[in-house]
Amino acid sequence: MPNEVVTSQTTQILIVLVLIYLIIVVLALLLSILFSNRFTRPVQEITTYMTGFDGGDYTHMPELHTNTELDQIGHSYNEMLGNIEQLVNEIKLQEKELRTSELNMLISQINPHFLYNTLDTIYMLARMNKEETTMRMIQALSKYLRLCLSKGSDIVSVEDELENVKSYMEIQQIRNVDLFEYEIDCQVNAKENKILKLILQPLVENAVKYGFSEIYEGGYIRIRITEENDVLVLSVYNTGMPMNKDMVEKINGLTHLPISQIKEAFPDKKHGYGVFNILTRLRLKYGDKITYYYETTDASTTCTIKVPKGGEQES
C-alpha cells in the first residue's frame, strides 16, 4: 500500500492532537493569568498602601475580599494604622499638657520674692500688734508657697511634700477652729525618697471641702506613706461624709484610660478638677506605672496612690 494511504489517518490524528495541545496551553495561560491576578492584585494594593505611608496620612486601606489570608493582613494593617493614629494623638495631647504645665509653672514663679517680702511685712505688723493667730497663718502660708514653687522643680522629697500639706492643714485649722485633727504616719525615709509635688494637698482639700461639709467639729485626717516592693504607697484617710459610690466607681476606672478620656470624664470643671489634676500629672510623669483609687465606708473615705520609687529619674 502506498505510504500516503497508510499515513493519511495518522497525520489527521496528529493535527487534532496538536490543536488540542495548543488549546490546552492557551487555556492554561489564561487561567494562570486569571488566578495570579486574583492574588497579585491584593498584594500589589497592600504594597502600594504600605510604601506610600508617610506617617501623616492615616487613611485606612479598603477592605479586601479574597477569602484568603490576605484579608486578615489587610485588616491587621488597618488596625495598626488606627493604633498608631491614637498613640500619635495621645503624644500630641501629652506634649500640649506638658507645655501648659511648664507655662503655668513659669507664671507662678514671676517675682516670688515680692510676695515673700510682702508676707514678711504683714508678719512683722502682726507681731507688733501681738496677733498670734495672724502670725501663725502667715508663717504657714509662706512655707506653703515656698514648697509649692520649689525652685521650679516638679519632683520634691517626701519630707517637703509632707511639710507642704502640713502647712495647708494648719491654715485650714486656723480658719476652721476645732473642725478636724490630723495625723501623719511616714514609714519611709522622707528625705531620700522623691515624689511628684502637690499630690497630697488636693486630696486633703477635698477631704476638708466635701468630707467635713456637714460637720463643725470632730473631723479626722490621717496621711500614711509606706513602701511596697520599690513602690511608694500614699494614702489619705478622712472621716465625715463618704464619697458618692458612683463617683468612686467612676474615678477608679480612670487610672489606665488615655488622658483625653480622663478629661472628658469631668466635663463640669466645678467637680472633679482636683482628681483630674492629680491623675493627669501622675500619668504624664509616671505613665501606666501608677495606681489611683478610692475606698469608702459609711463614715469615711480613703484615697490611695501608688507610684514607683526614684521619681526624680522618671521621664
C-alpha positions as YAML, in Angstrom:
chain: A
units: angstrom
residues:
- id: 1
  name: MET
  ca: [0.00, 0.00, 0.00]
- id: 2
  name: PRO
  ca: [1.26, 3.47, -0.76]
- id: 3
  name: ASN
  ca: [2.65, 5.41, 2.20]
- id: 4
  name: GLU
  ca: [0.16, 8.21, 1.60]
- id: 5
  name: VAL
  ca: [-2.69, 5.80, 2.32]
- id: 6
  name: VAL
  ca: [-1.04, 4.44, 5.47]
- id: 7
  name: THR
  ca: [-0.09, 7.84, 6.96]
- id: 8
  name: SER
  ca: [-3.16, 9.82, 5.93]
- id: 9
  name: GLN
  ca: [-5.13, 8.88, 9.05]
- id: 10
  name: THR
  ca: [-2.09, 9.30, 11.28]
- id: 11
  name: THR
  ca: [-1.50, 12.84, 10.02]
- id: 12
  name: GLN
  ca: [-5.06, 13.78, 10.78]
- id: 13
  name: ILE
  ca: [-4.75, 12.38, 14.31]
- id: 14
  name: LEU
  ca: [-1.50, 14.31, 14.87]
- id: 15
  name: ILE
  ca: [-3.11, 17.53, 13.66]
- id: 16
  name: VAL
  ca: [-6.03, 17.02, 16.05]
- id: 17
  name: LEU
  ca: [-3.63, 16.30, 18.93]
- id: 18
  name: VAL
  ca: [-1.57, 19.40, 18.19]
- id: 19
  name: LEU
  ca: [-4.71, 21.53, 18.09]
- id: 20
  name: ILE
  ca: [-5.89, 20.05, 21.39]
- id: 21
  name: TYR
  ca: [-2.44, 20.69, 22.88]
- id: 22
  name: LEU
  ca: [-2.47, 24.30, 21.70]
- id: 23
  name: ILE
  ca: [-5.97, 24.84, 23.09]
- id: 24
  name: ILE
  ca: [-4.90, 23.39, 26.45]
- id: 25
  name: VAL
  ca: [-1.80, 25.62, 26.55]
- id: 26
  name: VAL
  ca: [-3.87, 28.72, 25.77]
- id: 27
  name: LEU
  ca: [-6.46, 27.80, 28.39]
- id: 28
  name: ALA
  ca: [-3.71, 27.13, 30.94]
- id: 29
  name: LEU
  ca: [-2.12, 30.51, 30.25]
- id: 30
  name: LEU
  ca: [-5.45, 32.30, 30.52]
- id: 31
  name: LEU
  ca: [-6.37, 30.50, 33.76]
- id: 32
  name: SER
  ca: [-2.91, 31.11, 35.28]
- id: 33
  name: ILE
  ca: [-3.12, 34.83, 34.42]
- id: 34
  name: LEU
  ca: [-6.64, 34.99, 35.85]
- id: 35
  name: PHE
  ca: [-5.77, 33.26, 39.14]
- id: 36
  name: SER
  ca: [-2.42, 35.02, 39.53]
- id: 37
  name: ASN
  ca: [-4.11, 38.41, 39.12]
- id: 38
  name: ARG
  ca: [-6.57, 37.44, 41.80]
- id: 39
  name: PHE
  ca: [-3.69, 37.07, 44.28]
- id: 40
  name: THR
  ca: [-1.17, 39.56, 42.98]
- id: 41
  name: ARG
  ca: [-3.61, 42.47, 42.75]
- id: 42
  name: PRO
  ca: [-4.35, 42.49, 46.51]
- id: 43
  name: VAL
  ca: [-0.64, 42.04, 47.24]
- id: 44
  name: GLN
  ca: [0.19, 44.98, 44.99]
- id: 45
  name: GLU
  ca: [-2.56, 47.03, 46.66]
- id: 46
  name: ILE
  ca: [-1.20, 46.25, 50.14]
- id: 47
  name: THR
  ca: [2.33, 47.06, 48.98]
- id: 48
  name: THR
  ca: [1.21, 50.38, 47.50]
- id: 49
  name: TYR
  ca: [-0.51, 51.46, 50.71]
- id: 50
  name: MET
  ca: [2.40, 50.38, 52.91]
- id: 51
  name: THR
  ca: [5.11, 52.01, 50.80]
- id: 52
  name: GLY
  ca: [3.01, 55.16, 50.40]
- id: 53
  name: PHE
  ca: [2.52, 55.63, 54.16]
- id: 54
  name: ASP
  ca: [4.35, 58.84, 55.16]
- id: 55
  name: GLY
  ca: [3.42, 58.98, 58.83]
- id: 56
  name: GLY
  ca: [0.89, 61.74, 58.32]
- id: 57
  name: ASP
  ca: [-1.99, 60.21, 56.40]
- id: 58
  name: TYR
  ca: [-3.83, 57.54, 58.37]
- id: 59
  name: THR
  ca: [-6.38, 56.75, 55.66]
- id: 60
  name: HIS
  ca: [-7.25, 53.11, 56.03]
- id: 61
  name: MET
  ca: [-6.79, 50.66, 53.21]
- id: 62
  name: PRO
  ca: [-10.04, 49.40, 51.62]
- id: 63
  name: GLU
  ca: [-11.17, 46.06, 52.96]
- id: 64
  name: LEU
  ca: [-10.07, 43.09, 50.84]
- id: 65
  name: HIS
  ca: [-12.44, 40.25, 49.96]
- id: 66
  name: THR
  ca: [-10.30, 37.48, 48.55]
- id: 67
  name: ASN
  ca: [-11.32, 34.79, 51.07]
- id: 68
  name: THR
  ca: [-7.63, 34.22, 51.75]
- id: 69
  name: GLU
  ca: [-5.09, 35.18, 54.41]
- id: 70
  name: LEU
  ca: [-4.62, 38.48, 52.54]
- id: 71
  name: ASP
  ca: [-7.94, 39.67, 54.02]
- id: 72
  name: GLN
  ca: [-6.52, 39.21, 57.53]
- id: 73
  name: ILE
  ca: [-3.30, 41.01, 56.57]
- id: 74
  name: GLY
  ca: [-5.28, 44.00, 55.30]
- id: 75
  name: HIS
  ca: [-7.47, 44.05, 58.41]
- id: 76
  name: SER
  ca: [-4.41, 43.90, 60.68]
- id: 77
  name: TYR
  ca: [-2.78, 46.72, 58.74]
- id: 78
  name: ASN
  ca: [-5.86, 48.91, 59.22]
- id: 79
  name: GLU
  ca: [-5.89, 48.13, 62.95]
- id: 80
  name: MET
  ca: [-2.20, 49.03, 63.14]
- id: 81
  name: LEU
  ca: [-2.87, 52.39, 61.46]
- id: 82
  name: GLY
  ca: [-5.68, 53.08, 63.91]
- id: 83
  name: ASN
  ca: [-3.44, 52.28, 66.89]
- id: 84
  name: ILE
  ca: [-0.63, 54.46, 65.53]
- id: 85
  name: GLU
  ca: [-3.02, 57.36, 64.97]
- id: 86
  name: GLN
  ca: [-4.37, 57.02, 68.53]
- id: 87
  name: LEU
  ca: [-0.86, 56.91, 70.00]
- id: 88
  name: VAL
  ca: [0.24, 59.96, 68.00]
- id: 89
  name: ASN
  ca: [-2.82, 61.91, 69.17]
- id: 90
  name: GLU
  ca: [-2.12, 60.92, 72.78]
- id: 91
  name: ILE
  ca: [1.50, 62.03, 72.46]
- id: 92
  name: LYS
  ca: [0.41, 65.36, 70.98]
- id: 93
  name: LEU
  ca: [-2.05, 65.84, 73.83]
- id: 94
  name: GLN
  ca: [0.60, 64.98, 76.42]
- id: 95
  name: GLU
  ca: [3.03, 67.42, 74.84]
- id: 96
  name: LYS
  ca: [0.34, 70.12, 74.96]
- id: 97
  name: GLU
  ca: [-0.39, 69.36, 78.62]
- id: 98
  name: LEU
  ca: [3.31, 69.45, 79.44]
- id: 99
  name: ARG
  ca: [3.79, 72.79, 77.70]
- id: 100
  name: THR
  ca: [0.77, 74.21, 79.54]
- id: 101
  name: SER
  ca: [2.11, 72.88, 82.82]
- id: 102
  name: GLU
  ca: [5.53, 74.38, 82.16]
- id: 103
  name: LEU
  ca: [3.97, 77.72, 81.24]
- id: 104
  name: ASN
  ca: [1.85, 77.77, 84.39]
- id: 105
  name: MET
  ca: [4.91, 76.89, 86.44]
- id: 106
  name: LEU
  ca: [6.87, 79.76, 84.92]
- id: 107
  name: ILE
  ca: [3.99, 82.16, 85.53]
- id: 108
  name: SER
  ca: [3.76, 81.04, 89.15]
- id: 109
  name: GLN
  ca: [7.43, 81.90, 89.65]
- id: 110
  name: ILE
  ca: [7.18, 85.50, 88.46]
- id: 111
  name: ASN
  ca: [8.75, 87.67, 91.13]
- id: 112
  name: PRO
  ca: [8.03, 85.40, 94.15]
- id: 113
  name: HIS
  ca: [10.40, 87.48, 96.27]
- id: 114
  name: PHE
  ca: [7.94, 90.35, 96.16]
- id: 115
  name: LEU
  ca: [5.27, 88.08, 97.58]
- id: 116
  name: TYR
  ca: [7.60, 86.77, 100.29]
- id: 117
  name: ASN
  ca: [8.69, 90.29, 101.26]
- id: 118
  name: THR
  ca: [5.06, 91.38, 101.44]
- id: 119
  name: LEU
  ca: [4.21, 88.45, 103.69]
- id: 120
  name: ASP
  ca: [7.21, 89.26, 105.89]
- id: 121
  name: THR
  ca: [5.96, 92.84, 106.22]
- id: 122
  name: ILE
  ca: [2.48, 91.64, 107.16]
- id: 123
  name: TYR
  ca: [4.04, 89.21, 109.64]
- id: 124
  name: MET
  ca: [6.04, 91.99, 111.30]
- id: 125
  name: LEU
  ca: [2.92, 94.14, 111.60]
- id: 126
  name: ALA
  ca: [1.03, 91.25, 113.14]
- id: 127
  name: ARG
  ca: [3.91, 90.65, 115.54]
- id: 128
  name: MET
  ca: [3.96, 94.30, 116.58]
- id: 129
  name: ASN
  ca: [0.25, 94.07, 117.33]
- id: 130
  name: LYS
  ca: [0.74, 90.70, 119.06]
- id: 131
  name: GLU
  ca: [-1.71, 88.91, 116.78]
- id: 132
  name: GLU
  ca: [-0.57, 85.34, 117.32]
- id: 133
  name: THR
  ca: [-3.18, 83.74, 115.09]
- id: 134
  name: THR
  ca: [-2.33, 86.01, 112.16]
- id: 135
  name: MET
  ca: [1.37, 85.30, 112.66]
- id: 136
  name: ARG
  ca: [0.80, 81.55, 112.59]
- id: 137
  name: MET
  ca: [-1.29, 81.79, 109.45]
- id: 138
  name: ILE
  ca: [1.28, 83.94, 107.62]
- id: 139
  name: GLN
  ca: [4.08, 81.56, 108.58]
- id: 140
  name: ALA
  ca: [2.11, 78.57, 107.33]
- id: 141
  name: LEU
  ca: [1.20, 80.39, 104.10]
- id: 142
  name: SER
  ca: [4.82, 81.43, 103.48]
- id: 143
  name: LYS
  ca: [6.04, 77.87, 103.97]
- id: 144
  name: TYR
  ca: [3.24, 76.53, 101.75]
- id: 145
  name: LEU
  ca: [4.12, 78.92, 98.91]
- id: 146
  name: ARG
  ca: [7.84, 78.24, 99.20]
- id: 147
  name: LEU
  ca: [7.28, 74.49, 98.91]
- id: 148
  name: CYS
  ca: [4.79, 74.94, 96.05]
- id: 149
  name: LEU
  ca: [7.35, 76.82, 93.98]
- id: 150
  name: SER
  ca: [10.26, 74.52, 94.96]
- id: 151
  name: LYS
  ca: [12.56, 76.41, 92.56]
- id: 152
  name: GLY
  ca: [10.61, 75.23, 89.50]
- id: 153
  name: SER
  ca: [11.15, 71.52, 90.14]
- id: 154
  name: ASP
  ca: [8.18, 69.19, 89.84]
- id: 155
  name: ILE
  ca: [9.89, 66.48, 91.90]
- id: 156
  name: VAL
  ca: [10.36, 67.04, 95.63]
- id: 157
  name: SER
  ca: [11.30, 64.95, 98.63]
- id: 158
  name: VAL
  ca: [8.60, 63.23, 100.64]
- id: 159
  name: GLU
  ca: [9.67, 65.45, 103.53]
- id: 160
  name: ASP
  ca: [8.93, 68.63, 101.55]
- id: 161
  name: GLU
  ca: [5.62, 67.24, 100.32]
- id: 162
  name: LEU
  ca: [4.57, 66.46, 103.89]
- id: 163
  name: GLU
  ca: [5.67, 69.91, 105.05]
- id: 164
  name: ASN
  ca: [3.58, 71.41, 102.28]
- id: 165
  name: VAL
  ca: [0.42, 69.56, 103.20]
- id: 166
  name: LYS
  ca: [1.06, 70.19, 106.89]
- id: 167
  name: SER
  ca: [1.20, 73.94, 106.23]
- id: 168
  name: TYR
  ca: [-2.07, 73.72, 104.31]
- id: 169
  name: MET
  ca: [-3.77, 71.84, 107.14]
- id: 170
  name: GLU
  ca: [-2.53, 74.36, 109.70]
- id: 171
  name: ILE
  ca: [-4.09, 77.17, 107.65]
- id: 172
  name: GLN
  ca: [-7.37, 75.24, 107.48]
- id: 173
  name: GLN
  ca: [-7.31, 74.61, 111.23]
- id: 174
  name: ILE
  ca: [-6.92, 78.34, 111.86]
- id: 175
  name: ARG
  ca: [-9.79, 79.12, 109.50]
- id: 176
  name: ASN
  ca: [-11.99, 76.33, 110.89]
- id: 177
  name: VAL
  ca: [-11.34, 76.03, 114.61]
- id: 178
  name: ASP
  ca: [-11.93, 72.53, 116.02]
- id: 179
  name: LEU
  ca: [-13.14, 71.27, 112.64]
- id: 180
  name: PHE
  ca: [-10.59, 68.47, 112.40]
- id: 181
  name: GLU
  ca: [-7.39, 66.95, 113.76]
- id: 182
  name: TYR
  ca: [-4.75, 65.27, 111.63]
- id: 183
  name: GLU
  ca: [-2.05, 62.64, 111.91]
- id: 184
  name: ILE
  ca: [0.92, 61.92, 109.64]
- id: 185
  name: ASP
  ca: [2.41, 58.42, 109.63]
- id: 186
  name: CYS
  ca: [5.50, 58.28, 107.39]
- id: 187
  name: GLN
  ca: [7.21, 54.88, 107.37]
- id: 188
  name: VAL
  ca: [9.81, 55.66, 104.68]
- id: 189
  name: ASN
  ca: [12.94, 57.79, 104.52]
- id: 190
  name: ALA
  ca: [11.30, 61.16, 103.94]
- id: 191
  name: LYS
  ca: [14.49, 62.92, 102.89]
- id: 192
  name: GLU
  ca: [15.76, 60.32, 100.42]
- id: 193
  name: ASN
  ca: [12.53, 59.38, 98.63]
- id: 194
  name: LYS
  ca: [11.22, 61.65, 95.87]
- id: 195
  name: ILE
  ca: [7.69, 62.10, 94.54]
- id: 196
  name: LEU
  ca: [5.76, 64.42, 92.25]
- id: 197
  name: LYS
  ca: [4.89, 67.55, 94.20]
- id: 198
  name: LEU
  ca: [1.41, 68.76, 95.19]
- id: 199
  name: ILE
  ca: [-0.16, 65.31, 95.28]
- id: 200
  name: LEU
  ca: [-1.34, 65.21, 98.90]
- id: 201
  name: GLN
  ca: [-2.65, 68.77, 99.25]
- id: 202
  name: PRO
  ca: [-5.55, 68.44, 96.73]
- id: 203
  name: LEU
  ca: [-6.63, 65.20, 98.46]
- id: 204
  name: VAL
  ca: [-6.68, 66.92, 101.84]
- id: 205
  name: GLU
  ca: [-8.52, 69.86, 100.30]
- id: 206
  name: ASN
  ca: [-11.24, 67.51, 99.04]
- id: 207
  name: ALA
  ca: [-11.44, 65.90, 102.48]
- id: 208
  name: VAL
  ca: [-11.99, 69.28, 104.15]
- id: 209
  name: LYS
  ca: [-14.32, 70.62, 101.46]
- id: 210
  name: TYR
  ca: [-16.54, 67.56, 100.99]
- id: 211
  name: GLY
  ca: [-15.86, 65.16, 103.85]
- id: 212
  name: PHE
  ca: [-16.41, 67.79, 106.55]
- id: 213
  name: SER
  ca: [-19.13, 69.73, 104.73]
- id: 214
  name: GLU
  ca: [-21.84, 68.69, 107.21]
- id: 215
  name: ILE
  ca: [-19.89, 68.77, 110.49]
- id: 216
  name: TYR
  ca: [-18.49, 71.57, 112.61]
- id: 217
  name: GLU
  ca: [-16.05, 69.65, 114.79]
- id: 218
  name: GLY
  ca: [-14.50, 66.25, 115.39]
- id: 219
  name: GLY
  ca: [-13.17, 65.53, 111.89]
- id: 220
  name: TYR
  ca: [-10.05, 63.45, 111.42]
- id: 221
  name: ILE
  ca: [-7.47, 63.15, 108.62]
- id: 222
  name: ARG
  ca: [-4.67, 60.60, 108.52]
- id: 223
  name: ILE
  ca: [-1.87, 60.66, 105.95]
- id: 224
  name: ARG
  ca: [0.17, 57.49, 105.70]
- id: 225
  name: ILE
  ca: [3.20, 56.78, 103.49]
- id: 226
  name: THR
  ca: [4.63, 53.27, 103.26]
- id: 227
  name: GLU
  ca: [6.74, 51.22, 100.84]
- id: 228
  name: GLU
  ca: [5.89, 48.00, 98.99]
- id: 229
  name: ASN
  ca: [8.43, 46.40, 96.63]
- id: 230
  name: ASP
  ca: [10.05, 49.65, 95.43]
- id: 231
  name: VAL
  ca: [6.66, 51.34, 95.27]
- id: 232
  name: LEU
  ca: [5.64, 54.27, 97.46]
- id: 233
  name: VAL
  ca: [2.10, 53.97, 98.81]
- id: 234
  name: LEU
  ca: [0.43, 57.25, 99.80]
- id: 235
  name: SER
  ca: [-2.97, 57.17, 101.45]
- id: 236
  name: VAL
  ca: [-5.22, 59.94, 102.76]
- id: 237
  name: TYR
  ca: [-7.99, 58.84, 105.11]
- id: 238
  name: ASN
  ca: [-10.73, 61.14, 106.38]
- id: 239
  name: THR
  ca: [-13.86, 60.72, 108.41]
- id: 240
  name: GLY
  ca: [-17.10, 62.52, 107.68]
- id: 241
  name: MET
  ca: [-19.38, 62.24, 104.67]
- id: 242
  name: PRO
  ca: [-18.08, 59.47, 102.37]
- id: 243
  name: MET
  ca: [-17.62, 59.98, 98.66]
- id: 244
  name: ASN
  ca: [-20.57, 59.01, 96.49]
- id: 245
  name: LYS
  ca: [-20.26, 55.38, 95.37]
- id: 246
  name: ASP
  ca: [-20.96, 56.23, 91.73]
- id: 247
  name: MET
  ca: [-18.13, 58.77, 91.82]
- id: 248
  name: VAL
  ca: [-15.84, 56.21, 93.44]
- id: 249
  name: GLU
  ca: [-16.51, 53.69, 90.65]
- id: 250
  name: LYS
  ca: [-16.04, 56.40, 88.03]
- id: 251
  name: ILE
  ca: [-12.68, 57.56, 89.42]
- id: 252
  name: ASN
  ca: [-11.40, 54.02, 89.99]
- id: 253
  name: GLY
  ca: [-11.99, 53.26, 86.32]
- id: 254
  name: LEU
  ca: [-9.87, 56.17, 85.06]
- id: 255
  name: THR
  ca: [-6.37, 55.00, 86.04]
- id: 256
  name: HIS
  ca: [-5.32, 53.49, 82.71]
- id: 257
  name: LEU
  ca: [-7.52, 55.45, 80.31]
- id: 258
  name: PRO
  ca: [-5.92, 57.84, 77.80]
- id: 259
  name: ILE
  ca: [-5.50, 61.33, 79.22]
- id: 260
  name: SER
  ca: [-8.01, 62.78, 76.75]
- id: 261
  name: GLN
  ca: [-10.69, 60.43, 78.08]
- id: 262
  name: ILE
  ca: [-9.83, 61.30, 81.69]
- id: 263
  name: LYS
  ca: [-10.53, 64.94, 80.91]
- id: 264
  name: GLU
  ca: [-13.81, 64.06, 79.21]
- id: 265
  name: ALA
  ca: [-14.92, 62.23, 82.36]
- id: 266
  name: PHE
  ca: [-15.22, 65.61, 84.15]
- id: 267
  name: PRO
  ca: [-16.93, 67.99, 81.74]
- id: 268
  name: ASP
  ca: [-18.10, 70.11, 84.67]
- id: 269
  name: LYS
  ca: [-14.98, 71.97, 85.85]
- id: 270
  name: LYS
  ca: [-16.60, 72.61, 89.23]
- id: 271
  name: HIS
  ca: [-16.38, 68.92, 90.15]
- id: 272
  name: GLY
  ca: [-13.51, 66.51, 89.82]
- id: 273
  name: TYR
  ca: [-10.88, 69.13, 88.96]
- id: 274
  name: GLY
  ca: [-8.59, 68.02, 91.80]
- id: 275
  name: VAL
  ca: [-8.82, 64.38, 90.77]
- id: 276
  name: PHE
  ca: [-8.23, 65.23, 87.11]
- id: 277
  name: ASN
  ca: [-5.26, 67.44, 88.02]
- id: 278
  name: ILE
  ca: [-3.57, 64.80, 90.18]
- id: 279
  name: LEU
  ca: [-4.26, 61.87, 87.87]
- id: 280
  name: THR
  ca: [-3.16, 63.76, 84.75]
- id: 281
  name: ARG
  ca: [0.12, 64.90, 86.30]
- id: 282
  name: LEU
  ca: [0.80, 61.41, 87.63]
- id: 283
  name: ARG
  ca: [0.17, 59.87, 84.20]
- id: 284
  name: LEU
  ca: [2.36, 62.46, 82.47]
- id: 285
  name: LYS
  ca: [5.18, 61.77, 84.91]
- id: 286
  name: TYR
  ca: [4.97, 58.03, 85.54]
- id: 287
  name: GLY
  ca: [2.91, 56.69, 82.63]
- id: 288
  name: ASP
  ca: [0.99, 53.50, 83.39]
- id: 289
  name: LYS
  ca: [3.13, 52.71, 86.44]
- id: 290
  name: ILE
  ca: [0.76, 54.44, 88.86]
- id: 291
  name: THR
  ca: [-2.29, 53.23, 90.78]
- id: 292
  name: TYR
  ca: [-5.01, 55.61, 91.98]
- id: 293
  name: TYR
  ca: [-8.21, 54.51, 93.69]
- id: 294
  name: TYR
  ca: [-10.74, 55.37, 96.40]
- id: 295
  name: GLU
  ca: [-12.35, 53.22, 99.10]
- id: 296
  name: THR
  ca: [-15.30, 54.23, 101.27]
- id: 297
  name: THR
  ca: [-17.22, 53.09, 104.34]
- id: 298
  name: ASP
  ca: [-20.38, 54.53, 105.83]
- id: 299
  name: ALA
  ca: [-18.41, 57.28, 107.57]
- id: 300
  name: SER
  ca: [-15.00, 57.57, 105.88]
- id: 301
  name: THR
  ca: [-13.14, 57.88, 102.58]
- id: 302
  name: THR
  ca: [-9.62, 56.69, 101.76]
- id: 303
  name: CYS
  ca: [-7.65, 57.65, 98.66]
- id: 304
  name: THR
  ca: [-4.61, 55.52, 97.82]
- id: 305
  name: ILE
  ca: [-1.88, 56.39, 95.31]
- id: 306
  name: LYS
  ca: [0.98, 54.09, 94.35]
- id: 307
  name: VAL
  ca: [3.97, 55.44, 92.43]
- id: 308
  name: PRO
  ca: [7.38, 53.92, 91.62]
- id: 309
  name: LYS
  ca: [10.31, 54.98, 93.77]
- id: 310
  name: GLY
  ca: [13.02, 57.11, 92.22]
- id: 311
  name: GLY
  ca: [10.59, 59.69, 90.85]
- id: 312
  name: GLU
  ca: [13.42, 62.11, 90.06]
- id: 313
  name: GLN
  ca: [14.68, 59.68, 87.39]
- id: 314
  name: GLU
  ca: [11.34, 59.18, 85.65]
- id: 315
  name: SER
  ca: [10.80, 60.74, 82.25]
...
